[in-house]
Amino acid sequence: MLLITARPEFKPDWRYPQFVQVNLDRLSRRERQAMVEQITGGKALPDFVLDTIVARTDGVPLFVEELTKTVLEGNSWRDAGTHYELEGPFQGVAIPDSLQGSLLARLDRLEPSAKEIAQIGAAIGREFDRDLVRSVARCDEDALEAGLEQLVDAEILQPVRPSVMSGTAYAFRHALIQDAAYQSLLLARRRQYHARIAEVLTAEYPEMIAGQPEIVAQHLTAADQVMQAIDAWHGAGESAIRRGAYSEAHVHLDRGLELIKRLPGDEQARSKRALPILLVRGRVEIKKTMAKSAATYREVADIARRNGQAGELAVAAIGFASAEQLATMSPTPESITLVEEAMAANADAAPALRCRLISALGRALLLNGVFDRAAAVTRQARTMAEALGDQRSLHDVMASEILMLPPPLAAEFEERRRHIRQFCRLSESEGDLLDAMYASVVGCHRSLEMGDLESFAESLPRIEEMAKITNAESDRWMLLCLQAMSATLHGNYALAERRAGEAAAVISEASFTPALGIYGMQMFTIRREQGRLKEMAPVVKRFVTEHSEESMWRPGFMLIASDLGFVVEARRQFETLAESDFALPVDAKRSITLSYIAEACADLGDALRAEKLYELLWPHRDTAILAPPTTVCVGAAAHYLGLLAGTIGEWEKAVAHFEAAQAMNEKMKAWPRLANTRLAYARMLLARGRNEDRLRASELRSMAVAAAERMGMKSIIQRNAQLDSGS
């Protein structure tokens, strides 16, 4: 169990289901009286003294404790056994009216050397190391020991667990005591202490500061050493990124950018100083708020262009191309233009940088549909990367290559697996969780495409581990989407719907533009199998209207119309798609879009169009059909080829495809897809009409219906009933 205390103004944004917030109210009058009695050892104070303490402490426990001790220390008392009696006039006016005043009064009663130790400790933090205080104060061992002893006796400090620095550490008994000691420092002395603390930490504790560079950054900021603090916050941000702490990195980098605004000089000089930090922040934003990342890289490119900083322009161009791909999944020609501009500005740059730019250009060209040039450019980048022996360059090349790989044939599966494993190893070896997460997710997708459920399942724990480390919205979203996809694949629709809903809740459309569409597609798949497509019809129709440029939504609406028996509407949508001879974009959504059209074509019995669709789907014959990036898997492509072959009347081809689809779906434990394949296979056999086909069709239908009943797939039960009715 982890217990965290915080002040009321702290508003956590954690979404963990096991997180419980408990609000601690002020102490009641009776609780205040009981606390005073505990501090006095059970001996009662005079009623008017007790009433004064109770009235002025306002239910704050530390205030009760401090004022009681002030009263005991500031007056003469006689121990009367069960109670205390005053031996002189009560010094009521000596009791401060505020907690701050009470704490300052106690500090002022200390020896000057002890008070200085408390002030230095307060500048370090709530908890501090003994040897660090000695180095900052430049005091001898005896003076330090005496001061610490007095502070412990006064119950200002208390020894705590051994320090990682020297083995001895102390902590203020309460954060407000630390605040009081810190506030007692004049500004000049406060800055002096912070500068000295930063100096000592850097010189004497390099290993600790390497892991927590933000500590030095905080002290340099408090010391008003702005230039050094900017560099320190930059370093802290990069350190946090290496650990996968993206939210933390974003905060550190913003602290550095805020300090840059305080620098003297003109805006151009400040912009130039901000460039390195903005470049790092752009990378953080790919994870944290994806939609902002492209804007940040665009800003960096503008600054670099004005200042003639070719290297920074190159890094901005590479980052912009990556941000466009990951944040929108719909890159624009701007990424091509920017990378080409950076290449021209870096004609004489180091070969490794040139290689990374060429890789980025290849990816931008690919995602904008310029396939031949993309392939040529990427081949050039690979040749350079291999000649250089540079791992970062090779990683970037493989990141482009893995996107442009065509659907593999069964004979190519092992080579494809080697490629995926090498890409994942390279990404892990770079030590950047952003690259490692991307590679793992792409590896999951490509593994399942080959029907390799084992590799897909083996990747999920690593992705979950990274998502927990980074706690980034995008990583949690990808994990939940993969879990939803897995649950849908196996027919666990309750879990699939829950995970899809959780994914939609952790990421906003503002952060990741396609988020809503992906959730819609997940629910479309689930509701279709459940026989509840009527619920989705209005939503999908709206997407068709509002996102007419999206090639996937019209086939989805067409499929709904076909499944619900609206043949005229299904035919109308189908004809609209057929007008272009099914000239769909060659992108990651192409295969699933073709699968939707193939199903509608088979339902409509359009043998002429089935031939064209068969030709378009043929390259996918040995693979499964997935929607990117982590959306749904609709089973073996052979299923859809079987539907089309049956529609054409190519019975032997249809049998071969349906047999292959059964094998792959069973291997993937894609039980809903296996049930669908069996029912479609049975329908094809009945259409062929041979005597021996009826028995086989009956067996297939029985298996399909039994599976559907187990998984709650009303769609299969309804379609099976339609076979009996002849509709």
N, C-alpha and C positions, 0 to 999 in steps of 0.2 A: 504494500500500500504506500502511496506517495501522498504526504500531507503538505499542503502549501498554504502559507498565510499571506494575506495581502490587505492593503487598506481599501476602504469602500470605493474609492474612485477607480480602482483596477477593474476592467471589464474583460474577462477572458473570452477568446474567440474559439476555444477548444470545442470540438464536436464529439468527443468520445462518449459513448453511451453510459459508461460507468462513472463519469464525472458527476460529483455531487457538490453543490455549493451550500455551505452553512453560514448564515449571517449571525455574527456575534453581537448582541445588543449590549447597551450600557448596563452596568450593575444596578440592581434595585437598592433601595435604602437598606433593607435587611441584609443584602449581600455585602454592601459597603461596611456595615457595622461588623459583620462576621470577619471580614478581611482585616479590619483594624485590630480586632481582638486576636487574630492569628499573629499579626506582626508584633503585638505587645506581649506575646507569650501567654495569652489568656487572661491577662490582668486588665481590668476595666480602667478607662480614662474617665475623668469627670464628664458629666453629661454635656455641659456646655462646650467642652473641647471636642468631644465626639460629634456633637451637632455641627460644629464649625467645619470639621474635616468632611463630614458627609455632605454638607451643603455646597462646599467649594470644589469638590472633586468631580461633580457632574457625572458620576457613574463610570469614570475611566479608571480601570484597575491600576495602571502605573501611577496615576495621579494620587490615588488613595495611598499607595505604598510610599510614594515620595513625601507627601505631606505628613503622613504619620511619622516617618523617620525624622523629618524636619522638626516636628513638634517635640519628639523625644530628645533630639539632640540640642534643641534651642532653649530648653527650659530645665529647671532643677526639680527633680522628682524624688519622692520617698516611696520606697517599695513597701506597701502596707499589706503584703501577702496576696490578697485576692484582687487588689487594685492599686493604682498609682495615685499619690496625693502630691499636689504642688507644694514646694517648700518656699515659694516666693510668688510674686505676681506673674500671672500668665502673660507671656510675650506674644500675644495674638497678632500684633501688627507685624511681626517678623515672618508670618506665613505668607508667601507670595500668592497672588490671586490667580496665577496661571501656572500650568505645568512647566512651561518653558522657564518661568521665573524660579520655580522650585528647583528645577534641575541645575540652572545656572548658579543658584545660591549654594548648592551642594558642591559644585565644581570650584567655586571661589574659596571654599573652606579648605581646599587641598593645598599641599606644598606646591610652590611654583613648578618644580621639576616634575611632579606627578601630574599636574594639570597639563603641562606641555606634552607628556607622553599620551595622555588622553586625547589631546587635540590632534597629534600626529596620527594616532590610531583611528580617530574619527575620519581623518582625510583619506586613510587607506581604505576603510570600509567597516561594516558591522563586525567583521572578524578579521584579525590581523596576526601576522607572524611576529614573534618576539625579536628575532634577529633583524628583520626588516625595519622595525622601529628603532633598534639600536643604530643601524647604519644611517637612517634618515636623521635621527637626532644627534648623531656623533657624540654619544655619551658613553661613559665607561660602564663596566659591568655592574659595579656596586650601585651606582646611581640608578641604573635601569631597574635592577632588582628591587631596590627600595621603593621606587615609584610604582612599579607594578603591584608590589605587596600592599601599598597604601590604597591603591585603586580597588584591589580585590576586597580588602577589609571594609572599604566604604561601600561595597556592593555596587560599584559602577561597572567593574569588569568581572568576568569569571573565566577560569581556565576552561578550555574546550579540547576536543579531540586533537591528537598530535597533528602538527602542520606538515604539509608536504615539503616545506622549505627547510625548517630547522628542527622540527619535532615538537616545538612548543608554540601554542597559539592561545590567544585570548579573544573574547568577544564581549561587546557591550551587552549588559543584561537586557536592554530593550532598545529598539531602533530609535526611540525618542531621546534616550540618553545620548546616543551617538549624534543625533541631530543637534542637541543642545551644545555638546562639546564643539561640534563643527561650526555652529553659528557664533560661538564666542570668539572665533578667529577674525581678525581684521582681514580685509580682502587681500592686501599685499602679502601678509604672512601666509594666508591660505594658498595663494598662487605659488609662493616660494616652496611650501611643503609639497604641493602636487608636482612641481618640477623636479624636486629632489627625489620624490618617490619614483617617478618615471625613470630618472637617471639610475637609481639603485636597482630597480627591477631589471632594466635592460642590461646592466653590467654584471649583476650577481646572480640573476635567475633566468638565464637565456632559455633553458629548456621549458620552464613553465610558461614563459611569455610566448614561445613559439606556438604553444597550443592555445593560448588565450591572449592574442595580441590586442584585443579590444581593451584590456585592462590598462595598458600603457596609453592607448588612444584616449581613454577617459581622463587620465591624469594630465596628459598634455593639453587636452581641451580645457580642463579646469585651471591649468597654469597659464592659459591664454597664449600658449606657444602654437600659433595657428598653423604655420607652414608644416611643422613637424607633426601636428595633430592630423592634418589632412592626409599626409603620407601614412600615418598609423591607421586611420580609419579605412583607407584604401587597402592596406595589407590585411586588416581584420576582415574586410568583406571577402577578399580572395580566400583567406583561410576558412571562413565559414562555408564558402561554396565547395571547397575541397571536402569538407565534412558532410556536405549535402544539407546544411542548415540554411536554406534559401531565405526564409523570412528574416532570420538573424542577419544574413548578409545584406539584405535590402535595407535594414535599419542602419547598419554600419556605413554603407555607402551613402545613404541620405545624410548622415551626420557629416561626412566629409564634404558633400556638395553644399550643405548649409554653411559650413565654415568658409568655403570658397567665396561665397557672397560677401563675406566680411573683408576680403583682401582689397588692398588699395589698388589703384590703377584703373584702366578702362575695361569695358565689358569684353573686348576681344581677348585681353590677357587672361581674364577670369575664365572665359570659355575655353581657351587653350589649356588652362590648368585643369579644367573639369573633364577633359577628353578621356584620360585613362580610366577615371572612375565611371564615367558614363558607359564606356565599353563593357566594363564588368557588370554594371547594372543591367544593361541590355540582356546579358546572358542570364542573369537572375530572373528577369521578367519573363523569359521564355517559360520558366517554370511557374512563377508566381502569378503574373497577370499577363498572359501571352499576348493579348491584343495591344498592350503598351510597348512590347519589345520592338516591333518594327518601327514604331514612331521614335523610340530612343535611338536606334541605329541610324535612322534617317537624319536625326538631329546631329549625331556624331559625324556623319558623312558631310553634312553642310559645314560644320565647324572645320573639319579637316580640309575640306575643299578651299575654304576661305584662307586658311593658314598655310596651305601648301604642305600638309602633313600626309605624305603618300602612304606610309605604313599604317597609320590610324585609319585612313580611308579604306585600305585593304581589309583590315579586321572588321570595320563597320559593314563593308559589302558582304563579307562571308556571313557575318551575324544576321544581316538583313535577309539574305536568301534563306537561311535556316529558320528565322522567325516567321517569314511568310509561309513557309511550308508547314510548320508545326502549329501556328496560331490560326490559320484560316483554311488550310488544306486546299486553297485555291490561289496559288501564286500568280503574280501579274508580271508583265514584261518589264516592270520597273526593276525587278531583281536582276534580270539579264543586263539591262542598261547600266546599273550601278556596278556590277561585277566587271563588266567590260571596261568601264571608266577606270576602275581601280587597277585593272591589269595594265592599261595604257600608262597610268601614273607610276606603276611599279615595274616598268620594263627592265630595269637593271637591279631589281631587288634580289634578295637571297633566293636561291632555287626552291627552298622549302616553302616560302611564302607564295612564290609563283605557282607552285604545285597545288597548294590549298585553294588559290584563286581559280585555277583551272577546274579543280574538282567542284567548286561551288558553281561555276558556270555550267558544268555538265548537268548538275542537279537542277539548276534553274531552267535550263533548256528543256530537260526531260519533263518537268512539271508544267511547262508551258506548251508541251506538245511538239517541240522541235526535235523529233526523235533521232534522225540520222546524224545531225550535228552533235546532239548530246552524246551519242555513242562514240563518235570520233573523238570528241573532246575528252571524254572519260578514259578512253584508251590511251590518249596522250598523257593524261595525269598519272595513270598506273605505271606507264613506262618511266616517267620521271621519279615517282615514289620508290619504285624498285631500285632504280639507279642510285638514289640518294640513301636508301636504307633508313628512311625517316619514318618512324612509327605513326606519328601524328598525321603525316601526309597520306600514308597508306590507309589509315583509319578513315580519313575524309573520302578517299577514293572508293573504299568499300561501302561507305554510307550512300554514295551515289549509285554504285553498281547494284546494290541489293534492291534498289527501287526499280531499276530497269531490267531486272532479270525476267525473262518470259516464263510463263507457266511451264514447269519441268515435266518431261515424260518420266515414266516409272524408271527407266534405265538411268536417268540423270539424278535420281533422288539422293544417292549417297554423296555425289559430288556437291549437290546443293547443301546437304547437311554439313559437309566440311567447310563450305563457304560461310554458313551461318555461325558455326563454332569459332572460326577464325575471327570473324567480325566481333563476336561477343567477347572473345579473349582480348582483342585489341582495345575494345572499349573499356573493359575492366582494368587493363594494365595502365591506361591513361590516368586512372585515379579520380576521374570526374564522374560523379553519380548521374549527371545529366546525360552524358554519353552512354553510360552503362544501362540506365533505364531505357533509353531509346532503343539500344541494341537488343535488350532483352524482350521488349514488346514486339519489335520487328521480327525477332527470332521466333517468338510465340506464333505470330501470324503465319510466317513462312513454314513453320513446322506443321501446323494444323492444315495448311494448304496441301501438304503431302500426305495428310491423313496420319501424321505421326503424333498420336495423342500422348504417348509417353513423354516425348521431349516437351510438348506443350505443357503438360502437367508438372514436369520437373522445373520448368521456368517460373511457375507461379509463386513458389515460396521465396525465391530470390527477389522477384518484383515486389512482393508484399514486404519483405525486409527493407528494401530501399524506400518504399513508400512510407514506412514507419520512421525511417531515419530522416527523410527530407520533410515529411509532414506537409508537402506541397499539394495544393489543390489538384493540380494536373496529374500528379502521380497517384493520389488517392482515386481520382476519377478513372484513370487507366486501369488500375487494379480492380476497382468495382465493375467496370465494363467487362474486363476479362472474366471475372467471376460470373457476371450475368450471362456472358456468351457461353461459358462452360455449362452453366445450369440449364440454359435453353437447349443446348446441344444434347444434353442427357435427359431432357424432358422434365426437369424439376422446375415447373413454371412458377410456383409460389416463391421459391428462392430467386429465380431469375428476375421476376418483377420487383422483388424487394431490393435486389442489388442494383437494378437499373434505376429505380427511384432514388436510392442513396447516391448513386453517381450523379444524377441530375441535380441533387440537392447540394453537392459539394462544389460544383463549378457553375459559374454563371455564363450566359451567352455573351456577356460583355468581355469576359476573360477568354473565352474560346468560342468563336462564332458558330461552329457546326454543332455545339452541344445539344441544342434543342432538337435538331434534325436527327441526330444519332439516337436520342431517347425515343423519338417518334418511331424510328425504324425498329428499335428493340421491342417496343410495345406492339407494333404492327405484326411482327413475327410471332410474339406470344399470343396475341388475341386471335390471329389467324388459325393457329393450331387449336386454340380453345373453342373455335367456332363462334367467336364474338366479334367478327369483323365489322358488324353494323356500328359498333362503338367507335371504330377508327375512321369510318368513311368521312365524316365532316372534317376531321383533322387533316387527313390526307388530301382531301379536296382543297382545303385552304392552302396547303403547301404547294399544290399544283398551281394554284392561282398566284400566290405570292412569290413563289420561287420557280417560275416557268423555265428559268435557265438550268435548273437542276434536272439532269437527265433521268434520275432514279425515281422521282416522285410520280411522274405520269404513269410509268409502268406499274407502280404500286397501286395507284387508283384504278387502273385498268384491271388489275388482278382482283381488287375488291369487287368491282362491278361483275367480273366473270364469276367469282365464287358465290356471289349473292344472287346470281341468275339474271342480272341486268345485261342481257346479251347485246342489245342495241348500243348501250353506252360503252360496253367493253369493245365492241367492234369499232365504234367511232374513235376511241382512244388508240386502238391498235392500228387503224388506218393512218392516223396522224403520225405515228411512229414509223410506219412502213413507207410513208411518202419519201423519206430520205434514204430508203433502202437500208434502214437501221444503221445509219452512219452515226454511231455513238462515239463520244470522246474516248480516246484510248487512255484511260486513267484507271485508278485503283477500283473505281466503282463499276467498271465496264462489265466484269463477269457476273456480278449479282444482278445488274440491270438486264443482261441477256437472259439470265435464268428466269426472271419475272416474265419477260416477253415470251420466252419459250413455253411457259406454263399456259399463258393466255392463248398462244397460238394453238397449242394442243386442244384446249377447251373449245376453241372456235372451229377446230378441224380444218385449218387453212394449210393444205398440203403444199401449195406453191410457195408461200412465205416460209414454211418450215424448212425448205431446202436451204434458203439463204441463212436462216438462223442456225441451222446445223453446221454450216460452213464456218460461221463466226464463232461458234462454241467449240468446234473441233480441237483447237489448240489446248483447251483445258481438259481434255478427255481423261487424263490420269490423276487429276487433282480434285480437291474440294473447292467449293465456292464460298468465299468470305467477303463481308463488307468491311471496309477499312474504317478507322484503324484498329478498333477493338470492338466491333459492333455485333455482328451475328455471323454464324456459319450455317449455311443452308444445305450442307451435305455434299455428296459426290456430284461432280459435274456430269458424270455418266448417267445420272438419273434424268437430267434434262435432255441429254442427247437421246436417251431411250424414248422420252416423250415425243421428240421431233421425228425420230426414225419411225416410230409407230404411226405418227400422223401422215408421214409420206407413204407408208405401206412397206417400208424396208424392214420386214419382220425379223430376219436373222440378225440384222444390226441391232434392232431394238432389244432382242433377247440378250445379246452379248453385253450391251450397255447396262441393262437392268441387273444382270448377274454381277457385273463389275461394281455397280452402285451398291448392291446388297453387301458385297464383300467389304468395300471401303467404309460404308456407314456402320457396319457391324464392328469393324476394327476400331473405329473412332468411338464406339459405344454411343453413336448418335441415334438413339432409339426412336425418336420421333421421325427422323429422316428415313430410317429403315422401314418404319411402318408405312410412310408415304410411298416409298419405293415399291414395297410389296403390293400396295393397293393399285398403284399405277401399272405395275407389271401385270397384275391380274386383269386390269381393264384392257390392256393391250392384247393379252392372250385371248380374252373373250371376243375382241374385235377381229382377231385373226381367224377364230372360229374352227380350229381343228378339233377333232374328237378328243385327242389326248390333252388339249389345252384346258378343258373344263375342270378336270380333276386338279391340275396344278393351280389353276386360278382359284379354285375353292380353298385349297390349302393356304395360298398366299393371303386371301381375304380373311380367313380365320385368324391367321397370325397377326395381321394388321389390326383387326378389330380388337383382339385380346390386348395387344399393346396399347391401343388407343384408350380402351376402358381403364387400364391401369394408370395412364398418365392424364386422363381427363381431356383427351383430344376429340372433342365433339365433331370437328371438321371431318375427320376420317370416317366416323360413324355415319355422318350425314351423307358423305359421298358414296360410301358402301351401300347405303339404302337406295341411293339413286341408281346404282347399277342394277338392283333388283327390279326397280320400277321402269327401267329402260330409258330414263331421262338423262 
